[in-house]
Amino acid sequence: GMLNIINFAHGALFMMGAFTSWMLLNYVGIGYFPALILAPLLVGIFGIILEKTIISRLYKLDHLYGLLLTFGLSLVIEGLFRNAYGSSGMPYRIPEVLSGATNLGFMYMPNYRGWVVLAALVVCISTWLIIEKTSLGATLRAATENAPLVQAFGVDVPRLITLTYAGGVALAAFAGVLAAPIYSVNPNMGSNFINTVFAVVVIG
């Protein structure tokens, strides 16, 4: 990505988003849509801590170090959740307003899956617009190309990078919340996707 880190922990952070949302629903009692907002924010804060303590040490090292460290980090996170909740899946009920299906003429589309497609499109387009069409995105792209020059103009580059990483973590968690009602919430749900996602990113 923009930070030049091969982040194999993204699957674990995806899983953390689903688990955080599940815990908010079952332990705190808030609804699906508040959890869809709150869970990515909470996991994003965890991402800030992660970037400040671990990830920031990788930026000047070979990509292999980042791959190995984030892969190990994903195993640790998954192991902690597996130890706490076991390997069996936790049911995550589809919200009532998104239950049922819509007849498209040639197929019945489950309403929740339609919502996931719509939400994913909105997030993807919004992310692209922020990166490509805003001054913040231009500053971020410049910082990844020539950080000392951008910092000379008074931009707090380390803070910008931290917030960028936290944003990526929050997006992974957001995807985890969207996936939770479709797949059972379990510690392996992120690792089941990471190989496919990695291949898509590499191949384009």
C-alpha positions in Angstrom: 0.0 0.0 0.0 1.0 3.6 0.4 3.2 2.8 3.4 5.1 0.1 1.6 4.3 -2.5 4.3 3.2 -6.0 3.4 0.6 -6.3 6.2 -0.4 -9.9 6.8 -2.0 -8.8 10.0 -4.9 -7.3 8.0 -6.8 -10.5 8.2 -6.6 -10.5 12.0 -7.7 -6.9 12.1 -10.6 -7.8 9.9 -11.5 -10.5 12.4 -11.1 -8.1 15.3 -13.7 -5.8 13.7 -16.2 -8.6 13.5 -15.5 -9.7 17.1 -15.6 -6.2 18.4 -19.0 -5.6 16.8 -20.2 -9.0 18.1 -19.1 -8.0 21.6 -20.8 -4.6 21.4 -24.1 -6.3 20.3 -24.0 -9.1 22.9 -22.3 -7.5 25.9 -23.2 -3.8 25.5 -26.5 -4.2 23.8 -26.1 -1.6 21.0 -27.6 -2.1 17.6 -26.0 -3.2 14.4 -25.6 0.2 12.8 -24.0 1.9 15.9 -21.6 -1.1 16.1 -20.8 -0.7 12.4 -19.5 2.8 13.3 -18.0 2.1 16.7 -16.2 -1.2 16.1 -13.9 0.3 13.3 -13.2 3.3 15.5 -12.1 1.1 18.4 -10.0 -1.2 16.2 -8.6 1.9 14.6 -7.4 3.1 18.0 -5.7 -0.2 18.4 -4.1 0.4 15.0 -2.6 3.7 16.3 -1.0 1.8 19.2 0.2 -0.9 16.9 1.8 1.6 14.4 3.4 3.6 17.2 4.9 0.6 19.0 5.7 -1.9 16.2 4.9 -1.0 12.6 6.8 2.3 12.6 10.1 0.4 13.1 9.6 -1.4 9.8 9.5 1.6 7.4 13.2 1.6 6.6 13.7 -2.1 6.6 13.3 -4.7 3.8 9.8 -5.7 3.0 10.5 -9.2 4.2 10.8 -8.1 7.8 7.4 -6.5 7.6 5.9 -9.6 6.1 7.3 -11.8 8.8 6.5 -9.5 11.7 2.9 -8.9 10.6 2.4 -12.6 9.9 3.6 -13.4 13.4 1.4 -10.6 14.8 -1.7 -12.1 13.1 -0.9 -15.5 14.7 -0.7 -13.9 18.1 -4.0 -11.9 17.7 -5.8 -15.0 16.3 -4.4 -17.1 19.1 -5.6 -14.7 21.8 -9.2 -14.7 20.4 -9.1 -18.5 19.9 -8.0 -19.0 23.5 -10.8 -16.7 24.7 -13.7 -17.8 22.5 -12.7 -21.1 21.0 -12.6 -22.0 17.3 -16.3 -22.5 16.7 -18.2 -19.7 15.0 -20.3 -17.2 16.9 -23.7 -16.5 15.3 -24.3 -12.9 14.2 -27.9 -12.1 13.5 -28.8 -10.0 10.4 -30.5 -6.8 11.5 -34.3 -7.0 10.9 -34.3 -4.0 8.6 -31.9 -5.8 6.2 -33.5 -9.3 6.4 -35.3 -10.9 3.5 -34.6 -10.8 -0.2 -35.4 -8.7 -3.3 -36.6 -10.1 -6.6 -34.3 -8.8 -9.3 -36.1 -10.7 -12.1 -33.3 -13.1 -12.8 -32.4 -13.9 -9.2 -33.3 -13.2 -5.6 -30.8 -10.9 -3.9 -30.6 -11.2 -0.1 -31.1 -7.7 1.2 -28.1 -7.9 3.5 -25.8 -8.9 0.7 -27.1 -6.0 -1.4 -26.3 -3.7 1.6 -22.8 -5.1 1.7 -22.2 -4.4 -2.0 -23.6 -0.8 -1.6 -21.5 -0.1 1.5 -18.3 -1.5 -0.1 -18.8 0.7 -3.2 -19.4 3.8 -1.1 -16.3 3.1 1.0 -14.1 2.3 -2.1 -15.2 5.4 -4.0 -14.9 7.6 -0.9 -11.4 6.3 -0.2 -10.3 6.9 -3.8 -11.7 10.5 -3.8 -9.9 11.3 -0.6 -6.6 10.0 -1.8 -6.8 11.4 -5.4 -8.9 14.5 -5.2 -8.2 16.2 -1.8 -5.3 18.2 -0.4 -5.0 15.6 2.3 -4.6 12.9 -0.2 -2.0 14.9 -2.2 -0.1 15.6 1.0 -0.1 11.9 1.9 1.0 10.8 -1.6 3.8 13.4 -1.4 4.8 12.2 2.1 5.2 8.6 0.9 7.4 9.8 -2.0 9.6 12.4 -0.2 8.9 12.6 3.5 11.8 15.0 4.4 10.6 17.6 1.8 7.0 17.5 3.0 8.1 17.8 6.6 10.1 20.9 5.7 6.8 22.5 4.8 5.6 22.0 8.3 3.6 18.8 7.8 3.8 16.4 10.7 4.6 13.3 8.6 4.9 10.7 11.4 1.4 11.7 12.6 0.1 11.6 9.1 1.5 8.1 8.6 0.1 6.9 11.9 -3.4 8.2 11.0 -3.1 6.6 7.5 -2.3 3.2 9.1 -5.1 3.6 11.6 -7.5 4.4 8.7 -6.5 1.2 6.9 -7.0 -0.8 10.1 -10.4 0.8 10.6 -11.4 -0.1 7.0 -10.4 -3.7 7.6 -12.5 -3.7 10.8 -15.4 -2.2 8.9 -15.2 -5.0 6.3 -15.1 -7.5 9.2 -18.4 -6.0 10.6 -20.0 -6.2 7.2 -18.9 -9.9 6.8 -20.0 -10.9 10.3 -23.6 -11.7 9.6 -22.7 -13.6 6.4 -19.9 -15.8 7.9 -19.8 -17.0 11.5 -17.6 -14.8 13.7 -14.5 -16.9 14.5 -10.8 -16.4 15.0 -10.0 -17.9 11.6 -12.3 -15.8 9.5 -9.5 -13.3 8.6 -6.9 -15.9 7.7 -9.4 -17.6 5.4 -9.4 -14.5 3.2 -5.9 -13.1 3.5 -4.2 -15.4 0.9 -6.8 -14.5 -1.7 -6.6 -10.8 -0.9 -2.8 -10.9 -1.0 -2.9 -12.5 -4.5 -5.4 -9.8 -5.7 -3.2 -7.0 -4.4 0.0 -8.4 -6.0 -1.6 -9.3 -9.3 -3.8 -6.3 -9.4 
